[in-house]
């Protein structure tokens, strides 16, 4: 249980920071982090961190793959976590 919690903390922090850096790079017209990489972070467990970053930094909120996919990933991971707990 503790290992699962640690996993989600790390992946969500990583997703949050990656979305932040991508937004900062977008503003300064620098090399960007690929959408594929961002989505991988979402689906390996960083969905909540990604969602928080999307809202705080207004990043990728108009892209349907993120606007719809991230909340779905949150539900999927909530289900996985619930399955492990109960």
N, C-alpha and C positions, 0 to 999 in steps of 0.2 A: 504494500500500500504506500509506504513512504517513498519507495523507488518510483512508483507511478506519479506521485505528487512532484517529486524532484524533476522527473522527465518533463512534465507539463510546465513547470516553472521555467526551466531552461529553454524549451522550445518557444514558449510564448515571449520570453524576453528577447530571444534571438529574432523572432518574427517582428516584434515591435521595433527593435533597433534597425533591422534591415529596411522596413518600410520608412522609417525616419530618414535613414541615409539616402534612400532612393528619392524621397521627396526633396531633400536638400540638394541632391545632384540635379534633379529636374529643374529646380529654380535657377541654378547656375549654369545650365546647359552643359553639364559634364556627362561622362560615360555613365550609363544607367544600369541598374540591376534588372535582369530579364524578368518578364512577367512569369515565365515558367518557374524560375527560382522562387519568386514570391509565392506562387501557388503551391509549390512543393513544401515550403515552410508552413503554409496554412494546413495542408493535408497531413503532415507528419505530426501535428499536434499544436501548432502555433496559431490556431484560428482566433482565439480570444485576443491575443496580443495584436494580431493583424487587424482585427475589427476595431480595437481601441485606437490603434495608430491611424486607421482609415478615418475615423471620426475626428480625432484630435488634429491631424495634419491635413485633412481634406484631400486624401491621396487615394486614387483609384476608385473613388466613390461613384463615378459615372460608368465605369466598365462593368457590364452585366456579369462577367465571369467572377468578378470580385464582389459586387453588390449582392449577388444571389449566392454565389459559391461559398463565401466566408460564413454567412449565417448557417448554411446547411452543414458546413464542416463543424461549426460549434455544436450543432445538434448531434451530429454523428459522434463526436468525441465525448459529449455529455452521456450519450447512450453507452459508449464503451466504458467510460468511467463508472457509470451506474451498474453495469454488468459485473465489473470487477469488485465493486463494493458489496453488492448483494448477491 
